[in-house]
Amino acid sequence: MIAIPSCICGSPNTVRSHIIPRALIHDSKEGEQAVAYGERGEAGHRLRQSGKFDQNILCEEHERITGDIDRYGVDFVRVLNIAGQSAKGSSAVYVPNSNPKLLVRFALSVIWREIHSGHGVKRGLTLGTASDRICQAIFKDGDVSAPTIVSYQQFTGERNERVPVGIHPFRVRMFDRIFWQFTVVGCGIWICTDGRGLPAKFDGVRADLNDPVRAAVGDPRSLSDVGILQGIFRDMRSRR
């Protein structure tokens, strides 16, 4: 196997790698031809059929590794969506999670690709001191403690219909810990990369520990009220 110096594959023969699995981007289109992409600080929006990708971060061998991991993540998100749609007012649903470690590797691989993509490098994104151990967890199935929480979110549009919004990974602080969060097909994934982990009181809702995993069902919430999206929507409506 090719070594991965400094967490980036050293092979010059890189291939196209989607940041968020293409299958989930297609799920979020709900029959439309493309999804609208917006970036904070960039005017206007772009239409993409299969989401964002980078051609310079993984060779074919390591792309194949993330492909196997992605298949588990895609199946998990799809089942979570089905469960959430059937929640009927419940505050939580339980989702099968036969391989919690593989779900963690999926979440970390999405974050890793975002950080190492050209866009992530331009923004100065980094995993800091957790970089090496996370790289080992993704590509060599190494052990890593990364408390993970999932939810079914109900962001709504102008007609009060649920919108399967996607938000690329970003860093946030919760419970005085460092987390990375992203949303795929309206399902939220939070993963703690802080070496201190989380207090034991959170064990019951951790997706990295439980099968099935308890996923909170968020209350219906207008997209216009979601803080992180407000600036993006404003920039998307402006002209280039």
N, C-alpha and C positions, 0 to 999 in steps of 0.2 A: 504493500500500500504506500502511496505517496505521502510523505510527511507534510505536515501543515505548519510551517514556521510562522510564528507570531499570529496564529489563528487564521491565516489566509493561505489557501492552497497555493503551493509554489509552482504548479504546472502552468506553462504558457498556453496550453490547449484548453481554454475555457469554453463553456457552453452557456446558452441562455438559461437563466435561473429566475423563476418568478418569486417575488418577495412573499406574496400571499398565494397559496396554491390556486392555480388557474381554475380548478373545478369549483372552488368556493366563489370566485369572481363570477363564473357563469351562473351559479345558483342565485347570486344577488341580483342578476339582471332580470329575473322573472319574466323571461320571454322577450325582453328588449334586445336590440342589436349590440348595445354597448353600455358602459357605465360612465357617468360623469365624474371626472377626477379634478379636485381642486387642491391647491397648496397654499398654506399661509404665506403671505407676502408676495404671491404671484397672481397677477391680474388674469381674469378669465378662467376658463376651464377647458379640459381636454376630454375627448371621448375615447375610451379604450375598450377593446373587445375582450381582452384577457388579463387586464390589470397591468401593473408595473413589473418590469423585469430588469435584470442586469446581466450583461454578457461577460463580465470580467472577474467574477468572484469565485467560481467553482469549476473544476474540471469535470469531465463526464463521470468519473468514478465517484467523486464526492457529491455530485448532483444526484446520482443514483441512490446514495445513502439517504439524502434528504427526501427523495421521492418515496422511499419506503416509509419513512417517518410521516410524511405528509398524508399518505393514504389513511393512516390511523386517525390523524387529526381531522381530515375531511369527513370520515365516517362519524366521528364523535360529534362534530358540529351539526351534521345533518340530523342525527338522532336528537340532539339537544333542541334543535328547531322544532322537530315534530312534537317533542314532549312539551315545549313551551306553548305551541299553538293549541295544545289540548288542555292547558292548565286550568282554564275556566275559573279564574279568580283566585287560584291557589298562589301562595306566596313563594312556593318553591316546587321544583320537580326533581325526580331522581333519574339519573342517566347512567346506563351501563358503562363501565370503564375497566375493562378486563386487564389493561396494561397501563397503570397510572404513570409508570416511568416513561413510556412511549409518548403519552400525552404531554409530559413535561418537555421531552426532547422536541416535540412538534412546536410547542410555544417558544422554546428557546431558539429553534432554527429560524422561525419567522423573524424574531427580533435580531438574530445574528445577521440575516440577509439584509434587513433594513439598515443596520449599522454599517455593514461593510459595502453596501451599494454605493455607487457614485454619489447619489443624493445624500446618503447618510454621512459619507466622508465630508461632503461639502458643508453639511450642517454641524460637523464636529461631534457627531454622536459616538459614544464609547461605552463599553461595559466596565471600564476601569480595572480594578484589581480582580474582578470576577472573570475577566476575559479568557484566561487560559483554561480554567476549570470548566467553563461553559462550553468552550470549543471541544474539549475532551469528551464532555457528556454527549454532545451532538454527534460527532464524527467517529468516536471510538467507544461509545456506550459506557463512558466512565460514570462513576457515581457523582451525583451532585445533589445538594439539598436546595431545592427551589420551591418553596411553598406556592401553590397555584390555586386560584379561585376562579370559578366560571359563573356566568349568569346569562339569562335570557332577557334581553332588553327590548322594550316596547317603545322605540322612538316612532313618532307619528308625523304624517305629513298634513297638508292643508285639508284633506278630507277625512282626517282622523284615522287613516289606514296605517298599519304598521309598515315602516320602511326598513328594509334589511340593510341598513347603513354599514359601511366599512370604514374603519379608521386605522391607519398604519401605526405601528408601534411608536410610543412616546414614553418618556420617563416621568414618573410622578412619585410623590411621597405620600404614603398612607401608614397609619399606625406608627409613625416615626421610623419608617423603613423605606428603603429604595425599592420601588416596583417599576416594572414595565407593563404597559397596558396596550391592548389592541382589540379591535372589534371586527368580526367577520360574519357576514350575513346577519347582522344584528345581534350576534352573541359576543359577550364581553369576556376576555381572558386577562387576568391579572397574575403576574408572576413575580415573586419577590427574589431579587438577586442580592439582597443584603445578607452578608455573612452571619448576621445575628439571628436569622430565621424569624419565626413568629411564635408568640406565646402559645402554650398548650391549649388554651381555650378556643383556638381556631381550628384544632385538629379535625373536628367533625365536618367542616365544610371544605377541607383541602382536597383538591382533585388529584394531588400527587400522592395521596394516602388511601383514598377510599374507592370502593367498587360495591355498589353504585355510588356516584358522587352527587351530593346535594347542590343543586344550582338554584340560586335565587331568581325569582321572576320579578323584574322591575315593573313599577307602575307605568301606565301609559304617559308619555312625556313628549311634548311637541319638540321637533328638531330645533325650532327657533329658540328654545329655552336651554339647549345644551351648550354650556359655556365654551368648550373647546371648539365647537363647530361654528360659533357666531362669526369669528374673524375670518374663517375659511369661506363661509357663505358670502360674506361682504366682499372678499377679494374675488370670488367667482363671479359675482354680479358686475364687477367693474370691468372696464374695457382695457385691453392690452395696449 
